Amino acid sequence: MLRAVATWWDGVELWLTQLDFTVQVVLVVAVVGPLCWGAAAVIDTVVERSVADRLEAAERRAQRRAGTTTEA
């Protein structure tokens, strides 16, 4: 299986390197651009949720501390 993927990738790489530079740039931008945008969107969502969860947990801890110190 790995050999088949490597052989396919070698064919794609050979085809790409034989193209004109302008066509290479257009293909790379058309493929890499959306991939990078998607990866950035996923990373942004993960970081946003992680930070929001940590802030909410810290706020709950602070409220519990404030509630126990005022009652005691």
Secondary structure as the mmCIF struct_conf table of DSSP 4:
data_model
#
loop_
_struct_conf.conf_type_id
_struct_conf.id
_struct_conf.beg_label_comp_id
_struct_conf.beg_label_asym_id
_struct_conf.beg_label_seq_id
_struct_conf.end_label_comp_id
_struct_conf.end_label_asym_id
_struct_conf.end_label_seq_id
HELX_RH_AL_P HELX_RH_AL_P1 LEU A 2 THR A 17
TURN_TY1_P TURN_TY1_P1 GLN A 18 GLN A 18
BEND BEND1 LEU A 19 LEU A 19
HELX_RH_AL_P HELX_RH_AL_P2 PHE A 21 GLU A 71
#
